C-alpha cells in the first residue's frame, strides 16, 4: 500500500505513458499503475493547489474510461488474484474513489482507498455498501 503524504504536503503523482504508446503485453501493468493514481487524494477547496497533479489525475481517468470502453481495453489475466483493489463510483458526472475513514472527523491522510481482497474476491462489507449506494441512486 502506498503511504499518504504528510499533512500539508502536496501529493505527488507522475504522468504515465498513454496505453497506445506501450506494448500490448505491458498494458496490464500500466493499467494498475494508473489505477493507483486514484488512491491519491487532493484538497479541492484550493483550485490552484496541486493543479498539475489534479490535471494528471483527470487525464488519467479520461484515458482509463476510454481504454475500458474500447475493444483494446481487454486485459490479460483479468481473473488474476490481485491482493488489493480500488473501487471507483460514478455519480453521473464524474468518478470518485471509494474512501473509508477510520473514524468521523479523521484527517484525509488517514483515509483508505486501497482495499485488501478477501478469499471470496470481495473487499468485504464496504463493497456491499458501495454497491447498495449505486443501486439506490439508480432508482
C-alpha positions as CSV (number, residue, x, y, z in Angstrom):
1,X,0.0,0.0,0.0
2,X,1.2,3.5,-0.8
3,X,1.6,5.9,2.1
4,X,-0.3,9.2,2.2
5,X,1.8,12.4,2.2
6,X,2.3,14.3,5.5
7,X,-0.4,16.8,6.3
8,X,0.0,20.0,4.2
9,X,2.4,18.2,1.8
10,X,1.5,18.2,-1.9
11,X,0.7,14.7,-3.1
12,X,3.0,13.7,-6.0
13,X,1.8,11.6,-8.9
14,X,3.7,11.0,-12.1
15,X,2.5,11.3,-15.7
16,X,2.4,7.9,-17.2
17,X,2.6,6.9,-20.8
18,X,-0.5,6.5,-22.9
19,X,-1.8,3.0,-23.5
20,X,-1.2,3.4,-27.2
21,X,2.4,4.2,-26.5
22,X,3.3,0.9,-24.8
23,X,3.4,-2.7,-26.0
24,X,0.3,-4.7,-25.6
25,X,1.9,-7.0,-23.0
26,X,2.8,-4.0,-20.8
27,X,-0.7,-2.5,-20.8
28,X,-1.9,-4.5,-17.8
29,X,0.9,-3.3,-15.6
30,X,0.4,0.2,-16.8
31,X,-3.4,-0.1,-16.1
32,X,-2.6,-1.0,-12.5
33,X,-0.1,1.9,-12.1
34,X,-2.8,4.3,-13.5
35,X,-5.4,2.9,-11.0
36,X,-3.0,3.7,-8.2
37,X,-3.3,7.4,-9.0
38,X,-6.9,7.3,-7.7
39,X,-5.6,6.4,-4.2
40,X,-4.1,9.9,-4.0
41,X,-6.5,12.4,-2.5
42,X,-6.4,16.2,-3.2
43,X,-7.7,19.3,-1.5
44,X,-10.2,20.7,-3.9
45,X,-11.0,23.7,-1.7
46,X,-8.0,25.5,-3.3
47,X,-8.2,25.1,-7.1
48,X,-4.6,26.3,-7.5
49,X,-3.0,23.8,-5.1
50,X,-1.7,20.7,-6.8
51,X,-3.1,21.9,-10.1
52,X,-0.7,19.8,-12.2
53,X,-1.4,16.7,-10.2
54,X,-5.1,17.2,-10.4
55,X,-4.9,17.6,-14.2
56,X,-2.8,14.4,-14.5
57,X,-5.4,12.6,-12.4
58,X,-8.3,14.0,-14.6
59,X,-6.5,13.0,-17.9
60,X,-5.7,9.5,-16.4
61,X,-9.4,9.0,-15.6
62,X,-10.4,10.0,-19.1
63,X,-7.9,7.6,-20.6
64,X,-8.9,4.8,-18.3
65,X,-12.6,5.2,-19.2
66,X,-11.7,5.3,-23.0
67,X,-9.5,2.2,-22.6
68,X,-12.0,0.1,-20.7
69,X,-14.8,1.1,-23.1
70,X,-12.8,0.3,-26.2
71,X,-12.1,-3.1,-27.6
72,X,-8.5,-2.7,-26.7
73,X,-9.4,-2.4,-23.0
74,X,-9.3,-6.1,-22.6
75,X,-6.6,-7.1,-20.2
76,X,-4.8,-10.4,-20.0
77,X,-5.3,-12.4,-16.8
78,X,-8.4,-10.5,-15.7
79,X,-9.1,-13.3,-13.2
80,X,-5.7,-13.0,-11.6
81,X,-5.9,-12.9,-7.8
82,X,-4.9,-9.3,-7.0
83,X,-4.3,-8.6,-3.4
84,X,-5.7,-5.0,-3.5
85,X,-8.5,-3.2,-5.2
86,X,-9.6,0.4,-5.8
87,X,-13.3,0.9,-6.3
88,X,-14.5,3.8,-8.4
89,X,-18.0,5.0,-8.1
90,X,-19.7,7.0,-10.9
91,X,-22.3,9.6,-9.8
92,X,-23.5,10.6,-13.3
93,X,-21.0,13.5,-13.6
94,X,-17.6,12.0,-12.5
95,X,-15.9,9.1,-10.9
96,X,-14.7,9.1,-7.3
97,X,-12.6,6.6,-5.5
98,X,-14.4,4.8,-2.7
99,X,-12.9,6.1,0.5
100,X,-13.2,4.8,4.0
101,X,-12.2,6.8,7.1
102,X,-11.1,5.1,10.3
103,X,-13.4,7.4,12.3
104,X,-15.6,10.5,11.9
105,X,-13.5,13.6,11.5
106,X,-10.3,11.7,10.7
107,X,-7.8,13.7,8.7
108,X,-7.8,12.9,5.0
109,X,-4.3,11.4,5.1
110,X,-5.8,8.5,7.1
111,X,-8.5,7.8,4.5
112,X,-8.2,4.4,2.9
113,X,-8.8,4.0,-0.9
114,X,-6.9,0.7,-1.4
115,X,-8.7,-2.3,0.0
116,X,-7.4,-5.9,0.6
117,X,-9.2,-8.5,-1.5
118,X,-10.6,-11.3,0.6
119,X,-10.7,-15.0,-0.3
120,X,-14.2,-14.6,-1.7
121,X,-12.7,-12.0,-4.1
122,X,-14.6,-9.1,-2.5
123,X,-13.3,-6.2,-0.5
124,X,-15.8,-7.1,2.3
125,X,-18.7,-5.2,3.7
126,X,-17.5,-1.9,2.2
127,X,-18.1,-3.3,-1.3
128,X,-21.7,-4.3,-0.5
129,X,-22.3,-0.8,1.0
130,X,-21.0,0.9,-2.2
131,X,-23.0,-1.4,-4.5
132,X,-26.1,-0.7,-2.5
133,X,-25.5,3.1,-2.8
134,X,-25.2,2.7,-6.5
135,X,-28.4,0.7,-6.7
136,X,-30.3,3.2,-4.6
137,X,-29.0,6.1,-6.8
138,X,-30.3,4.3,-9.9
139,X,-33.9,4.0,-8.6
